[in-house]
Amino acid sequence: MKKVFLYFNFLLLFGQYDYNLVDLNNTSDFFEQSVGTSFFENNVTVHYFGHFN
């Protein structure tokens, strides 16, 4: 139970940090722009860091 408590505290403390990455999706409206959490203020966003070859 202590591990679960520590895990959730870790998520609350570090899960909301601000970052920016360049959008590499050539079908995106924001292609080659630096976007991140502060770019979409007051909106719910989902972040997926996938990999493909």
C-alpha positions in Angstrom: 0.0 0.0 0.0 2.9 2.3 0.7 4.3 1.8 -2.8 0.9 2.7 -4.3 0.8 5.9 -2.3 4.3 6.9 -3.3 3.5 6.1 -7.0 0.4 8.4 -7.0 2.3 11.2 -5.3 5.0 10.9 -7.9 2.4 11.2 -10.7 0.9 14.3 -9.1 4.2 16.0 -8.6 5.8 15.3 -12.0 2.9 14.5 -14.3 2.1 18.1 -15.1 5.4 19.5 -16.2 5.6 21.7 -19.3 7.6 20.7 -22.4 7.8 21.4 -26.1 8.5 19.1 -29.0 8.5 19.7 -32.7 5.5 18.2 -34.5 6.8 15.7 -37.1 3.4 14.6 -38.3 3.2 15.9 -41.9 -0.6 15.6 -41.9 -0.9 17.8 -38.7 -2.1 21.4 -38.7 1.0 22.2 -36.5 3.6 20.4 -38.7 7.2 21.6 -37.9 5.9 23.8 -35.1 7.1 23.6 -31.5 4.1 22.4 -29.5 3.6 21.2 -26.0 1.4 21.4 -23.0 1.3 25.2 -22.8 0.5 25.4 -26.5 -3.0 24.0 -25.9 -3.9 25.9 -22.7 -7.4 25.2 -21.3 -7.8 22.1 -23.5 -7.6 18.4 -22.6 -4.8 16.8 -24.5 -3.6 13.2 -25.0 0.1 12.6 -25.5 1.3 9.5 -27.3 5.0 8.9 -27.8 5.1 6.1 -30.3 7.8 4.6 -32.4 7.7 3.1 -35.9 10.3 2.0 -38.4 
